[in-house]
C-alpha cells in the first residue's frame, strides 16, 4: 500500500510539472496566418491552427500508448525480487496485477479516445448546421474543433505515464 501511495504521489507531481506542456507548445507556436483579415484568410488560418493542434494531440496520444506499452512490458518479463535474494509469490502477484492494470488503462484509453473523436466530430457537425451558409462558418467550425482538441490535450496530459 505504501508503495502504491508513493507511486501515486510521484505520478501526480510529475503530471503537475508536465501539465500543459503540449498546450504551451501550441500557444508558443507562431502562426503567420494570424494577420489575416478576410473571412477566407481567417477560415484558412483556423484550419491551419486546428491541424497543428490535432498533430500535437496525436503525438501525445501515441506517446502515452507507447509509455503504457513499456509499463506493460516491464511487468511481463522476468520479475525481480523486491529487495532480497528470493523471489516470492507476492512479487509475482504484484507484477501480474500491475501488468493487468496497465493493460486495462490502455484499453480504456483507446476506447475513450475513439469515443471522444466521435463526439468532437458530432459537435463540429452541430456547429456547421448552425452557421450553414455564413462566410465565417468554416472558421467557426475550425475554432470549435481547435478548442475541443486543446481541451482533450489537457485531459490526456493528466494520463501521461512519464516524461
C-alpha positions as CSV (number, residue, x, y, z in Angstrom):
1,X,0.0,0.0,0.0
2,X,2.8,2.4,0.9
3,X,4.5,1.7,-2.5
4,X,1.2,2.5,-4.3
5,X,0.8,5.7,-2.3
6,X,4.4,6.7,-3.1
7,X,3.9,5.9,-6.8
8,X,0.6,7.9,-6.8
9,X,2.2,11.0,-5.2
10,X,5.2,10.8,-7.6
11,X,2.9,10.3,-10.6
12,X,0.8,13.4,-9.6
13,X,3.9,15.5,-9.1
14,X,5.2,14.5,-12.5
15,X,1.9,15.2,-14.1
16,X,1.7,18.6,-12.4
17,X,5.1,19.5,-13.8
18,X,4.2,18.2,-17.3
19,X,0.8,19.8,-17.2
20,X,0.1,22.0,-20.2
21,X,3.4,21.3,-22.0
22,X,1.7,20.4,-25.2
23,X,-0.9,23.2,-24.9
24,X,2.0,25.5,-24.2
25,X,3.7,24.3,-27.4
26,X,0.6,25.3,-29.2
27,X,0.4,28.7,-27.5
28,X,4.0,29.4,-28.2
29,X,3.8,28.5,-31.9
30,X,3.7,31.5,-34.2
31,X,1.1,31.2,-37.0
32,X,2.0,33.5,-39.9
33,X,-1.7,33.5,-40.9
34,X,-2.7,35.4,-37.7
35,X,-2.5,38.6,-39.7
36,X,-5.4,37.6,-42.0
37,X,-8.4,39.9,-42.0
38,X,-10.8,38.5,-44.7
39,X,-13.2,35.6,-44.0
40,X,-11.2,33.4,-46.3
41,X,-7.9,34.2,-44.6
42,X,-9.4,33.6,-41.2
43,X,-11.1,30.4,-42.3
44,X,-7.7,29.1,-43.7
45,X,-5.9,30.2,-40.6
46,X,-8.2,28.5,-38.2
47,X,-7.9,25.3,-40.3
48,X,-4.1,25.6,-40.0
49,X,-4.3,26.0,-36.3
50,X,-6.7,23.1,-35.9
51,X,-4.4,20.9,-38.0
52,X,-1.4,21.8,-35.8
53,X,-3.3,21.2,-32.6
54,X,-4.5,17.8,-34.0
55,X,-0.9,16.8,-34.8
56,X,0.1,17.7,-31.2
57,X,-2.8,15.6,-29.9
58,X,-1.9,12.6,-32.0
59,X,1.8,12.8,-30.8
60,X,0.7,13.0,-27.2
61,X,-1.8,10.1,-27.5
62,X,0.7,7.9,-29.2
63,X,3.4,8.8,-26.6
64,X,1.0,7.8,-23.8
65,X,0.2,4.5,-25.6
66,X,3.9,3.8,-26.0
67,X,4.6,4.6,-22.4
68,X,1.8,2.2,-21.3
69,X,3.2,-0.5,-23.6
70,X,6.6,0.0,-21.9
71,X,5.0,-0.4,-18.5
72,X,3.1,-3.5,-19.6
73,X,6.3,-5.0,-21.0
74,X,8.2,-4.2,-17.8
75,X,5.8,-6.4,-15.8
76,X,5.6,-9.1,-18.5
77,X,9.2,-10.3,-18.5
78,X,11.3,-11.5,-15.6
79,X,10.2,-10.5,-12.2
80,X,12.9,-9.3,-9.8
81,X,12.7,-9.7,-6.1
82,X,11.6,-6.5,-4.3
83,X,14.6,-6.2,-2.1
84,X,16.0,-9.6,-1.3
85,X,17.6,-12.6,-2.9
86,X,14.5,-14.6,-3.1
87,X,11.5,-14.3,-5.4
88,X,8.2,-14.9,-3.6
89,X,4.6,-15.2,-4.7
90,X,3.9,-11.6,-3.7
91,X,6.5,-10.4,-6.2
92,X,4.8,-12.4,-8.9
93,X,1.3,-11.3,-7.8
94,X,2.3,-7.7,-7.8
95,X,3.8,-7.9,-11.3
96,X,0.7,-9.6,-12.7
97,X,-1.6,-7.0,-11.1
98,X,0.5,-4.1,-12.4
99,X,0.6,-5.6,-15.9
100,X,-3.2,-6.2,-15.8
101,X,-3.8,-2.7,-14.5
102,X,-1.8,-1.0,-17.2
103,X,-3.4,-3.2,-19.9
104,X,-6.9,-2.1,-18.7
105,X,-5.8,1.5,-18.6
106,X,-4.6,1.3,-22.2
107,X,-7.7,-0.5,-23.4
108,X,-9.9,2.1,-21.7
109,X,-7.8,5.0,-23.0
110,X,-8.2,3.7,-26.6
111,X,-12.0,3.4,-26.1
112,X,-12.1,6.9,-24.6
113,X,-10.2,8.4,-27.5
114,X,-12.4,6.7,-30.1
115,X,-15.5,8.0,-28.3
116,X,-14.0,11.4,-28.0
117,X,-13.2,11.6,-31.7
118,X,-16.8,10.7,-32.5
119,X,-18.1,13.4,-30.1
120,X,-15.8,16.1,-31.5
121,X,-16.9,15.2,-35.0
122,X,-20.6,15.4,-33.9
123,X,-20.1,18.7,-32.1
124,X,-18.5,20.1,-35.3
125,X,-21.4,18.9,-37.4
126,X,-23.9,20.7,-35.0
127,X,-21.8,23.9,-35.3
128,X,-21.7,23.5,-39.1
129,X,-25.5,23.2,-39.2
130,X,-25.9,26.3,-37.0
131,X,-23.8,28.5,-39.2
132,X,-24.5,27.0,-42.6
133,X,-24.3,29.5,-45.4
134,X,-22.3,32.1,-43.5
135,X,-19.0,33.3,-44.8
136,X,-17.3,32.6,-41.5
137,X,-18.9,29.2,-40.9
138,X,-15.7,27.2,-41.8
139,X,-13.8,29.4,-39.3
140,X,-16.4,28.8,-36.6
141,X,-16.3,25.1,-37.1
142,X,-12.5,25.1,-37.2
143,X,-12.4,27.2,-34.0
144,X,-14.7,24.7,-32.2
145,X,-12.5,21.8,-33.4
146,X,-9.4,23.6,-32.1
147,X,-10.9,24.4,-28.7
148,X,-12.1,20.8,-28.2
149,X,-8.7,19.4,-29.4
150,X,-6.8,21.7,-27.0
151,X,-9.1,20.6,-24.2
152,X,-8.5,16.9,-25.0
153,X,-4.8,17.5,-24.9
154,X,-5.1,18.9,-21.4
155,X,-7.1,15.8,-20.4
156,X,-4.6,13.4,-21.9
157,X,-1.7,15.2,-20.2
158,X,-3.2,14.1,-16.9
159,X,-2.9,10.4,-18.1
160,X,0.7,10.8,-19.1
161,X,2.8,8.0,-17.5
162,X,6.2,9.5,-17.9
163,X,8.0,12.5,-19.4
